[in-house]
Amino acid sequence: MGRLSGKVALITGGTTGIGLATALRFAREGARVAIVSNEPDAGAAAVAAADAAFGPGVVRYLPGDVARAEDCARVVREAVEAFGSLQIVFANAAVGTRTVGGTVESIGEELWELAYRTNLAGVAEICRAAVPHLRAAGGGAVLLTSSSSALIGTLVRPSHAYAAMKGALLALARAMAVSYGPDRIRVNAIVPGMIRTRLTADVLSDPAMAERALATVPLGFPGEPDDIAYAALYLASDEARFVTGAALVVDGGATIA
């Protein structure tokens, strides 16, 4: 039996990077998984890979933009209609610092709003739609993807709007954990550091930028999407049944260096 056998998961930002690695890891452990993004080509490729590995129907792609509240409500509804229930939500979709990087002086109102709508309000809207289904299932797990940017600043690529939204997710996870504990709904945050995804490709592909970025990582190397997927697997599984309101930092030691 897999660690997530019989469970249904919804993962936003699930067609690339951390989200895709987690979707495939969850599927390997017995879950059926709905992946959400606004990139249909990546969604089709992700489903094809999952079909080849696990058989048709284990992973399904649902198109949606988490910056739109109506999309959040729809994809949750469609996931439940497709699989019959919902026990795990991984609110992982985000717009990264390559798009919304900068300081409070340089970030325009439009980009600040984009960071808010996608990285914070979109998380809240997914949770708003999902919590009643988790409650109906007798409980479940909610995971929020924060960032080490919420804990430490950087001179490599300042990202004030991104850091603000990711910091707010830590507070949201704690508040939700208290409110929904009586419903047996656990809420935790994952705090990735420098992970090798397309959001960090420009930093890690530039030798000078990579050296600066990794200089504060005691382990000396960037993480991979699977490193976050394994953390998500633990928090989503019954092994973490007594863990809620926590922030699991997966950063190679950067925030304590």
MARBAPA-659723 format. One record per residue: z, x, y of N, C-alpha, C, O in turn. Coordinates in steps of 0.02 Angstrom, whole numbers, plus 50000, padded with zeros to 5 digits. Last residue first. Example, Ala and Ser with C-alpha at 12.3 -4.5 7.8 and 13.67 -1.06 7.14 Angstrom:
BEGIN
503545064249888503575068449947503945064550002504025067050057 503905066049716503905061549775503905066049835504235071249834 
END
This chain:
BEGIN
504065111751505503955118851518504145120651590504085126451610 504115098651480504765102151480504685109451497505185113051503 502825094251480503275091251528503965094551529504355093251575 502195101651375502025102951445502555100151493502715103451543 502285100551238502855103351273502745104151348503175107151381 501215093851186501255100951173501825104451210501835110551214 501325080151206500995084251258501035091751246500905095651292 501885065951189501465069851144501045074451187500475072751204 503315056151200502905061151235502545065551183502865068351139 503685039951194503565045551149503075050351181502485048851189 504865030451260504255033851283504175040051239504545044951247 505555014551207505525021851208504865024251238504375020551242 505755001251182505905003651249505855011151256506095013951306 506275003551013505964999551065506195001951133506755004451140 506525005350846506325009150905505975004450954505455001650939 506735000250723507315000550768507165004450831507625006750866 505545001550655505794994750666506394994550714506554989250742 504665011550621504955011750688505285005050706505315003150764 504185007950500504615013850502504965014450569505505017550574 503264998250518503954996050508504445001950505505045000950509 502145004550648502345003150580503075000850576503445001350625 501885008350777501645001850756501914999750688501924993750671 502405021150783502715015950824502495008950804502865004150814 501535027750690502265027450680502565021650718502935017550690 500295025950754500415023350687501165022750673501385017650647 500455033050872500385025850875500515022650807500815017250804 500495045950819501075043350855501055035750859501565032450849 499205046550767499775047050721500415044450755500825041250723 498465045750886498405040550835498985040650786499235035350767 498765057650948499025051450977498995045750926499435041550923 498085066050863498785067350876499125061150906499705059750891 496775061550867497165059950809497915061350819498335058150787 496295067450988496445060250984496865058250924497275053750929 497215082851010496625079150988496795071750985497385069950979 497855093851139497915089351083497245086051068496775086351107 497515111151180497505104051194497605099951131497455102251076 498715124751168498065121751152498095114351169498635111451172 499995130051188499415133951206498735131051191498225134351200 501285125851177500915126851115500245130251126499955133051079 501645124651314501935129851272501555130951207501515136651184 500635122851445500725119751380501005124951332500635129451312 500275128651562500935125551560501065121951495501565118251489 498985132651541499495137751555500195135051550500665138751536 498045123151531498425124651470498965129851481499355131351436 497495122651659497775116551630498225118051571498735114751561 497015135751677497535133151721497885127151690498495126551693 496045135951576496585140851576497165138451618497745138951599 495195125751618495555125051554496145129851552496685128051529 494665131151735495075125151738495495124251675496075122351678 493975142151679494495143251729494955137251734495565137951737 493065136151586493575141051565494135141951615494715142451596 492715119751565492695124851617493245129951602493835128251605 493015110551470492385114251462492305119651514491855123851508 494175104551511494215108851453493575112851441493585117851405 493725097051623494255102051629494215107051572494225113051583 492755088551570492575093151624493085098651633492905104351649 493475081251474492945085851453492765090851507492625096651493 494395071551487494615078351505494075083551490494195089551495 493755060351447494095060151511494325067051534494435068151594 493335062751319492825063251372493145063051441492845065351490 494705072751257494285066851257493765067651312493755072751346 495985081151207495265082451210494875075951202494725073951146 497385079451312497065077651249496315078451257496035076751309 498785083951385498075085951387497765084851318497865088751272 499845070851337499705076251384498965077551386498565072951388 500345053551322499935059351304499915064551359499965063051418 501555044051283501425048151342501015054251322501295059551306 501735027251238501535033951216501325037851278500975035251321 503045015251240502505018751274502365025451239502825028751214 503434999651159503525006751170502935009651206502385006951204 504224985551103503754988051154503924995251169504474996851190 504374973350975504554980051000504014982451049503414981451037 504954957850949504364961350975504594967951005504964968051054 505934949150913505754954450866505084957650884504704959850841 506374941351014505804938750976505564943650923505054942550891 507334949251075507554943551035506994940250994507134936850945 506444958351145506834960351086507064954551044507014954850983 505864954551261505574952051200505914954551137505694953051081 506604960451365506454953351367506244950651299506424945051281 506654974051329507264970151335507124962651331507474959051296 505304977451329505704978551269506344974451271506554971651220 504914975051460504674970651407505084971351344505214966451309 505554985851523505724978951541505514974051487505884969451469 504934996951460505664995951455505854988651470506254985751433 503594994851498503784995151427504534993851418504734990151374 503684995751637503484989451606503684989351532503924984251508 504005009151655504485004051676504324997351642504774993751622 502825014551606503455016451575503995011351592504385009351549 501885009351695501875007151625502515009051588502725005351543 502115016351811502315009351809502325006751737502735002451721 501495028351779502215028051786502485021051782503005019751753 500175024251784500445026451719501215026651722501545025351671 500065021551921499975016151872500265018051804500585013851771 500305034351976500715028651995500665023051943501175020051924 499295042251921499995043651904500435037651920500895036151882 498175036251983498235036351909498965037351889499215033751846 498435039252117498385032352095498485031752019498855027451996 498475053652113499055049752135499025042452112499525039752089 498045066652053497825059952033498375054952049498715052352004 497375083152061497855078152085497595071152071496995069852078 497045094151951496675088351975497185083051997497395078951957 497905105351962497235106051933496795100251956496235101451979 499155102852003498705105352054497985106052028497525107152067 500175088951956499715094351939499305096451999499135092352041 501795082151909501205082651950500765088551928500975092451886 502505072451775502425078751811501795078551853501305075151835 502535059251730503145063251728503105069651768503615072051794 501305053451732501865049351756502505053351762502975051251795 500515062551670500455062051742501005057751773501155058351832 500665059951538501115064951566501065065251641501505067951674 500515042151522500215048751530500745053551554501225051551587 500375027551420500545030451485500195037251490499635038051465 499875014651331499695021651341499855023651413499505021651460 500965004451240500635005551304500485012951311500915017151299 501104993351107501085000351128500695000751193500164997851200 502054981751022501624982751080501674990151099502224992751108 502274973650869502344979750907501824979850963501244978350952 503214959150813502664963850810502804969850854503374971050875 503584942150760503734948650791503134953250784502624951550754 503134930650704503804932850686503994939650714504494942550694 501964926050751501924929850688502614932250665502674935450613 502314920750871502144916050818502114919550750502234916450698 502444932650943503034928450931502914923650873503344922650830 501124936350948501604940650914502234936750897502514937450843 500634925751024500394926550955500854931250916500964930150856 501284927651148501394921451110501174922051037501484919050993 500754940951183501454939851164501574933251127501934933351078 499414940951228499574942751159500284940751137500384939051079 499294937751363498924933751314499174934851243499144930351202 500134947451418500254940351433499914935951380500214931151355 499494959151376500154957351348500314950051360500584946751316 498354958551454498294958751381498954956651349498964952751301 498964958951580498594952951560498484952751484498514947451453 499544971751582499974965851588499614959551563499914955351530 498374979351577498874979951524499314973651523499454970751471 497784975751698497444974251635497914974651575497854970651529 498684981051790498624973751785498274971851720498464966851689 498484995251753499134991851755499064984251746499344981451700 497184999851744497715003651711498395000251711498835002251674 496344990451813496204992651745496834995351711496984993351655 496904987751939496644982251898496564984351824496714980351779 497255000751987497754995551976497514990251927497864988351880 496025007251993496565010051952497095004751937497335004351881 495384998652084495114999452016495655002251969495724999851913 496155000652199496144994052168495884994452096496134990952052 495815013852223496515012152211496555005452175496945004552128 494465012252249494665015952189495405014652172495585014252114 494545004852369494175002252312494385005652247494475002352196 495235013052458495535006752436495195004052374495525001252331 495095030552410494935024652449495235018352419495455018352362 496005045052411495815039352369495695033252413496145031052450 496485054352502495775054452485495545048552443494945047252439 497845052552522497405053352581496675052452563496275050052604 498395052352399498435046152438498005046552501497815041452529 497165061852305497815060852336497825054252374497305050952380 496275060852147496345061952218497045060552243497475058252205 495365050552027495765056252048495795056852124495395053852159 494635040651968495125038652019495585044352037496145043152060 493755047851882493505042351925493985040851982493765039952039 494465057351821493795059251844493515054051890493095055551933 495585050551777495635054151840494965056851864494895058551923 495015034651705495335041151707495295044551775495005041951823 495485018451662495005022451699495355029051716495925029051739 495935012751499496105015251565495495018451597495055020851562 496645004951356496085005851401496315008151470496825005851495 497755001951278497575008951287497025010151339496945015751363 498824993151205498504992551271498344999651295498755002951328 498884987651055498884994351085498474993851149497854994151148 499794976550960499374977151020499444984251047500004986451060 500034968250808500044974650844499564974450903498994972350896 499874955650752500534958850748500594965250789501154967350805 499074940450738499104946650776499814949350774500284945950792 497904930550640498564931950668498514938450709497984941450714 496564928350605497064923550587497754924550615498164919950614 495414935450637495854938050584496434933550566496774934850516 494694928150733494334932050683494784933750624494554933550567 495654922250815495184917950779494844921750723494714918950670 496244933850864496644929350822496184924750783496314923350724 495164938850939495464942850885495854938450837495814939250776 494964928551031494444929950982494704934250924494494933350867 496144929651108495984923451072495474924751017495554922250961 495944942351160496524940951118496404934751077496534934651017 494794940351234494764944851177495374943951132495324944751071 495214930751333494704929151283494724933751223494684931451167 496174937251411496364931151373495854929751318496044927751263 495344947451462495944948951423496154943051381496294943751321 494394940351535494184944151476494784945751432494724945451370 495174935351637494874930551591494624934051528494634931151474 495534946851708496054943051671495744938351620496024937451566 494724961851707494604954651718495094950651675495084951051613 494964974251664495084973151735494984965751753495134963751809 494534974751535495234972951545495404972151619495944969551635 493114967851478493334972251532494054970351549494174964851574 492344966951316492784964351368492984969751417493014975651400 491794963451152491644965951219492104962851270492254956851268 492494968251005492504962651052492354965451122492744969351148 492144973250841492094974850912492084968450953491714963750937 493194975450700492714971350737492734973250810493264974750838 493514981850542493544983250614493004979050647492424979150626 493244975050424493914977750435494034979150509494564977850537 491914971050408492414966250432493104968850443493524965150469 491354981050270491224976550326491824972150343492194969950299 492224996450230491894990250212491814985750272492184986450321 492695008750270493185003850244492864997350219493204993250189 491635017250309492255020050281492675014950244492985016550193 490625009250358490465014350307491095016850272491075018450212 491325002050453491024998550396490885003450339490995001950280 491625012250545492165008950508491895005250446492215005450393 490355015350593490755020550560491305017450518491435019750462 490015002950648489605005750594489985011150556489965011350495 490985001850747490994997150692490584999750633490784999050575 490565012250832491235012350802491275007750742491555009550691 489295007950871489365014150833490035014550798490085016850741 489634996450942489214995850882489275002050839489295001650778 490375002151046490684997351000490284996750936490574996450881 489435009651112489985013151079490335008551030490565010850977 488684998751158488375003751114488905007651076488845008851016 489594991451241489344988651177489024993751131489084993151070 490884993851327490344998251308490064996051240490274998551188 492094988651364491504986051398490894990551386490444990951427 493114985251219492884989451274492304986051308492054980951283 494184983551081493934980651143493704986151189494044991151198 494344980050909494294985050962493934982051022493434978551014 495394973950789494924971950840494924977150895495454978650924 495714977450620495764979750689495204976850732494614977250714 496834976650487496204974350514496254975050589496764973350619 497694990050403497634984950454496914982650463496444986350449 497765000650311497764993850287497704988350338497674982550320 497625013450354498295011550331498345004050316498895001450309 496345014050401496505017950341497175015850311497275016250250 496555006750518496165003850464496285007450398496335004350346 497285015950593497585009650575497215006550516497525003950469 496285025850608496905027450574497255021050551497495020750494 495335018750682495155021250616495775022950575495805021850515 496085016350799495795010850761495635012950689495785009350642 496355029350842496905025150820496645019250779496945017350729 495085033850877495465037550826496025033250798496165033350738 494815024450978494425024450917494795028050861494815025650805 495785028051075495755021351048495375021050982495595017650935 495505041551105496145039651075496105032851042496365031850987 493735040451095494335044351107494945042051070494915040851009 493095023451091493025030651099493715033851102494215030451110 493425010251075492785012451049492665019951057492165022451031 494555004151132494565006051061493925008851033493875009850972 495094998751244494835005551248494755008451179494865014351168 496364990151149495894990551205495694997851217496075002451201 496604983850993496624990151030496124989751087495514989151075 497554974150887497074973850942497154980150983497704981851004 497834971650713497944975450775497384974150824496804973150805 498694964150582498114963850626498284967250691498804965950721 499264968250416499364967350488498694967350525498204970350502 499134971350284499244964450301499314963050375499424957350394 499774987750299499444982650257499634975650278500224974050289 500164999150362500034993250403499694987750364499354983450393 500295008650265500875007550309500785001450354501274998850381 499585002750111499575006350173500175004550217500504999450206 500005004249941500005000050000500005004450062500375009350066 
END
